Amino acid sequence: MEAFNQFLTWLDDYIWGIPMIVLLLGTHLFMTVRTGFIQRKTFTGIRLSVTRDPDAPGDVSQFQALTTALASTIGTGNIIGVGTAIFLGGPGAVFWCWIAGIFGIATKYAESLIAVKYRVRTPDGKMQGGAMYALERGLNLKWLAILFAALATLASFGIGCGTQINAIAEVVENNIPLGIPPIAVGIVGGIFTAIVIIGGIKSIASVCEKLVPFMAVFYVLGCIIILGINYDFIIPAIAAILNLAFQPGAVAGGLVGQGLMIAMRFGVARGLFSNESGMGSAPLVASAAQTRNPVRQALVSATGTFWDTVVVCLMTGLVLVSTIMKNPAINMDSIENGGQLTTAAFSQIPVLGPIILVVGIITFAWSTILGWSYYGERCAQYLWGKKAILVYKIIFVAIVVVGPVLALDLVWTIADILNAFMAIPNLIAVLLLSNVIAKDTKYYLQHLDEVDTTEIPSVDK
């Protein structure tokens, strides 16, 4: 088992070395240019996200599609993932996580556009799309479409399930002194998950539509209060994040920067884990949205990266770094992983800190489980047809139940590897269809309120 763990660690380090960083950031920068810096339309996307378009084809509203995608992306990556990035890459990793989010908006926009453009209608009248249909219908790369769907199905068990329920169990064990066993957390989580996902996308979207705004506002307000308490360390924390993003060094509180490459590696890796830009996950639900044309939903989907990384991850990073710098009682030598670092930092805030951490992780993680169950379901249906849906849901719920007893470090490592493998075929689709994306962007930005009359084909899936 030790040899297997070492192999996975080596593979994770190799995949997330210079090639993956270049591929991701390169795609983010390239699509920023090809879309004419689409980030400037972020507030247009926010406006469209709360504008209903009921007469357009689709299964759920644009806002429901966004909140379901946000449910999947605003997860433990925003709390524990940021803590892991700081623990492994130093405070400078927060900067690279943020940069990955800023430019990742363009990639999230691009992958969502082609997902909606090439979506299809299944025999039961539901919309289905994603990287697999962009690869199959847009590029005639059926084999790569199958590879993406297979990797996404596997990834849903890791990033979307195992890591999330594991995080819930850990935060319950460390912060709720009732002696609740991890397996009990898994059983309760499995029951609630089964109740919601049995109803499909409409049930999942209905829950996410109500849960996501509450949990995001609650967490951000809590972070603002903590930053108010740490007000005298906010500027030093920002300075430490910026300085240690490029060079090694130590600052108050025992925080140590590891240098440019390590900070970039863990910042970009956790940035992808958090906002999933380039992974091809959010487009799976964007394809179900009621939208008049691909650009409308792509703009809405792109705001997910803004909220997830530019706002929530940045808030978490500032809270962690400023709290650790302010509280020398946090012994960095005794910290073994990012989860412990996050718990130690939030626990320094009397009463409020642990509440924010517990409520934040439980709601963030469970909503991610719901969103990713839909992603995996769509990919399983693409691979094996409608008959695979029930089998997939049973396996997914089973993993929710046993997830809390899995080794957290191993689960995170596997999730990192699957993230990278899943992103590669999706990024291929984005890059090879960049001319289509640029052309549609230029046209539809001038016709946002017009109905797209493109016929949506039906398929036997």
LINUR-V976980 format. One record per residue. PHI is phi in degrees with one decimal (NA if undefined). OMEGA is omega as a letter, one per 20 degrees, with the letter a starting at -180 (* if undefined). D_FIRST is the distance of its C-alpha to the first C-alpha in whole Angstrom. Layout:
phi:omega:d_first
PHI:OMEGA:D_FIRST
PHI:OMEGA:D_FIRST
This chain:
phi:omega:d_first
NA:r:0
-63.1:r:4
-64.2:r:5
-64.4:r:5
-61.8:r:6
-65.2:r:9
-63.7:r:10
-63.8:r:11
-63.8:r:12
-62.6:a:14
-63.0:r:15
-61.4:r:16
-62.5:a:18
-67.7:a:20
-62.0:a:21
-91.1:r:22
-82.8:a:24
-58.1:a:28
-57.5:a:28
-70.5:r:27
-62.8:r:29
-64.9:a:32
-62.4:a:32
-69.8:a:32
-64.0:r:34
-62.4:r:36
-64.9:r:36
-56.9:a:37
-69.1:a:40
-62.3:a:41
-72.8:r:42
-61.5:r:43
-70.3:a:46
-65.0:a:46
-95.1:r:47
69.4:a:49
56.7:a:47
-63.3:r:47
-57.3:r:45
-66.9:a:49
-99.6:a:49
-57.9:a:47
-73.2:r:49
-65.8:r:51
-62.8:r:47
-63.1:r:47
-63.8:a:51
-65.4:a:50
-65.5:r:47
-108.0:r:50
-107.2:a:52
-73.9:r:52
-134.1:a:53
-66.4:a:53
-84.7:a:55
-81.3:r:52
-68.4:r:50
153.9:a:47
-100.4:a:45
-135.1:r:45
-68.9:r:47
-62.1:r:46
-67.1:r:45
-65.3:r:43
-63.6:r:41
-65.4:a:40
-68.1:r:39
-67.3:r:37
-65.4:r:35
-65.6:r:35
-58.3:a:34
-77.8:a:31
-90.7:r:31
-81.5:a:32
-133.0:a:29
-64.9:r:26
-60.5:a:26
-76.0:a:30
-115.4:a:29
-68.8:a:25
-61.6:r:25
-66.1:r:28
-61.5:r:27
-64.9:r:23
-61.4:r:25
-67.6:a:28
-63.1:a:25
-89.7:a:23
-112.0:a:26
84.2:a:29
-56.8:a:32
-61.8:r:33
-63.3:r:30
-62.3:r:33
-61.4:a:35
-71.8:r:33
-62.8:a:32
-67.9:r:36
-61.7:r:37
-59.8:r:34
-71.8:a:36
-57.0:a:39
-79.9:r:39
-67.6:r:36
-56.6:a:39
-66.7:r:41
-70.8:r:38
-61.1:r:37
-61.1:a:41
-64.6:a:41
-68.3:r:38
-72.9:r:39
-61.1:a:43
-71.9:r:42
-66.1:r:40
-73.6:a:43
-60.2:a:45
-104.8:a:43
-70.0:a:43
-132.8:r:44
-110.2:a:45
-79.1:a:43
-57.2:r:46
-87.5:r:45
87.7:a:47
-93.4:r:44
-84.2:r:43
-141.7:a:40
-159.0:a:39
138.0:a:36
-58.9:a:35
-64.3:r:34
-77.5:r:38
-65.3:r:39
-69.3:a:37
-74.9:a:39
-88.0:a:42
-87.9:a:43
-124.3:a:41
59.0:r:41
-112.6:a:37
-60.0:a:36
-63.9:r:33
-73.9:r:32
-64.8:r:33
-64.4:r:31
-61.6:r:28
-60.6:a:28
-61.5:r:29
-65.7:r:25
-65.6:r:23
-67.0:r:25
-61.9:r:25
-65.3:a:21
-62.3:a:21
-62.6:r:23
-77.1:a:21
-95.8:a:19
-62.5:a:22
-94.1:a:24
-140.2:a:22
-58.2:a:19
-65.4:a:20
-72.2:a:23
-69.2:r:23
-62.6:r:20
-65.7:r:22
-61.4:a:25
-61.7:a:23
-67.1:a:23
-70.0:r:26
-66.6:a:28
-63.7:a:26
-85.6:a:27
-123.8:r:30
-117.6:a:32
-77.4:r:32
-116.3:r:32
67.7:a:29
-73.2:a:28
-69.9:a:25
-55.0:a:22
-65.2:r:22
-66.6:r:26
-61.8:r:26
-64.4:a:24
-64.9:r:27
-63.0:r:30
-61.0:r:28
-65.0:r:28
-64.1:a:31
-64.3:r:33
-64.9:a:31
-61.5:a:32
-59.9:a:35
-80.0:a:36
-74.2:r:34
-63.5:a:36
-86.1:r:39
77.2:a:38
-63.1:a:38
-65.7:r:42
-67.6:r:40
-63.0:a:37
-64.3:r:40
-63.7:r:42
-68.1:a:39
-64.3:r:38
-59.5:a:42
-92.1:a:42
-76.9:a:39
-61.9:r:38
-59.1:r:42
-62.3:a:42
-67.8:a:38
-67.4:r:39
-64.6:r:42
-58.4:a:41
-68.6:a:38
-63.9:r:40
-62.5:r:43
-62.3:r:41
-63.7:r:40
-63.1:r:43
-63.6:r:44
-63.2:r:41
-64.9:r:43
-64.1:r:46
-66.7:a:45
-95.1:a:43
-51.8:a:46
-75.9:r:47
-114.8:a:43
-66.6:r:43
-62.6:r:45
-59.8:r:43
-66.4:r:40
-62.5:r:41
-62.3:r:42
-64.9:r:39
-60.9:a:37
-70.1:a:39
-67.5:a:39
-80.9:r:35
-71.8:a:35
-122.9:a:36
-147.9:r:36
-74.0:r:34
161.1:a:35
-125.6:r:35
-131.1:a:37
-57.1:r:38
87.7:r:36
79.7:r:33
-76.7:a:32
-125.4:r:31
-86.1:a:31
-98.7:a:29
106.4:a:32
-57.9:a:32
-66.8:a:30
-70.1:r:27
-61.5:a:29
-66.6:a:30
-59.0:a:26
-76.8:r:25
-66.6:r:28
-67.5:a:29
-61.3:r:25
-72.2:r:26
-63.3:r:29
-65.7:r:28
-59.5:a:26
-77.8:a:29
-97.4:r:32
61.1:r:30
-66.8:a:33
97.0:a:32
-83.3:r:29
89.2:a:32
-81.2:a:31
-56.4:r:34
-58.7:r:36
-64.3:r:35
-92.3:r:37
-59.3:a:40
-66.3:a:41
-90.0:a:42
-74.4:r:44
-78.3:a:48
-145.0:a:49
-77.9:r:52
-155.0:a:50
-59.3:a:47
-67.6:r:48
-56.8:a:49
-71.6:r:45
-63.1:r:43
-64.4:r:45
-65.0:a:44
-62.4:a:41
-63.4:r:41
-67.3:r:42
-59.9:r:38
-66.4:r:37
-60.7:a:40
-65.1:a:39
-70.2:a:35
-98.6:a:35
-65.0:a:38
-103.3:a:39
-69.2:a:36
-64.8:r:34
-63.8:r:37
-61.3:r:38
-61.6:a:34
-59.6:r:34
-65.3:r:37
-62.4:a:37
-65.2:a:33
-65.7:a:35
-67.0:r:38
-67.7:r:37
-65.8:r:35
-66.4:a:38
-80.5:a:40
-117.6:r:38
-64.7:r:37
-67.1:r:36
-75.3:a:33
-88.8:a:31
-64.2:a:28
-68.9:a:27
-93.8:a:25
-82.1:a:24
-108.8:r:20
-156.7:a:20
-64.2:r:23
-63.9:r:23
-65.6:r:24
-61.9:r:26
-63.6:r:28
-61.3:a:28
-63.0:a:30
-66.3:a:32
-69.4:a:34
-70.4:r:34
-72.6:r:36
-92.8:a:39
-56.8:r:41
62.6:a:40
-66.5:a:40
-57.1:a:37
-60.9:r:35
-64.3:r:37
-60.6:a:36
-64.8:a:32
-65.2:a:32
-64.1:a:34
-61.4:a:33
-67.1:a:29
-62.8:a:30
-71.2:r:33
-61.9:a:31
-68.7:a:28
-67.0:r:29
-64.4:r:32
-64.6:r:29
-58.0:a:28
-63.4:a:31
-62.9:a:32
-71.9:r:28
-62.9:r:29
-71.6:r:32
-58.0:a:30
-63.5:r:28
-61.4:r:31
-62.1:a:33
-71.2:r:30
-63.5:r:30
-65.5:r:33
-61.8:a:34
-77.1:a:31
-125.4:r:32
88.6:a:36
-62.3:a:37
-65.0:a:35
-82.4:a:32
-61.7:a:32
-63.9:r:32
-60.3:r:29
-60.3:a:27
-62.9:r:29
-63.9:r:27
-64.1:a:24
-61.4:r:24
-63.9:r:26
-61.8:r:23
-68.5:r:20
-58.5:a:23
-67.6:a:23
-91.3:a:19
-53.1:a:18
-62.2:a:19
-96.9:r:16
-81.2:r:13
-70.8:a:12
-61.3:a:15
-60.2:a:13
-66.2:r:11
-62.9:r:14
-63.2:a:16
-62.6:r:14
-62.1:r:14
-61.9:r:18
-58.9:a:19
-64.6:r:18
-64.6:r:19
-57.4:a:22
-64.8:a:23
-62.6:r:23
-70.5:a:25
-69.7:a:28
-59.8:r:28
-64.1:r:30
-66.3:r:32
-67.4:r:33
-61.1:r:34
-62.4:a:36
-61.9:a:38
-68.9:a:39
-71.8:r:40
-103.3:a:42
-62.0:r:43
-65.6:r:47
-63.9:r:47
-61.7:a:46
-63.5:a:48
-65.9:a:51
-65.9:r:50
-61.2:a:50
-61.6:a:53
-73.0:a:55
-72.6:r:53
-62.4:r:54
-90.7:a:57
-137.4:a:57
-61.0:a:55
-96.6:r:57
-90.7:a:58
-81.1:r:57
-82.1:a:54
-92.2:r:56
-60.4:a:53
-72.2:r:53
-96.2:a:49
-69.7:r:48
-101.4:r:47
-133.3:a:44
-94.3:a:43
-125.9:*:39
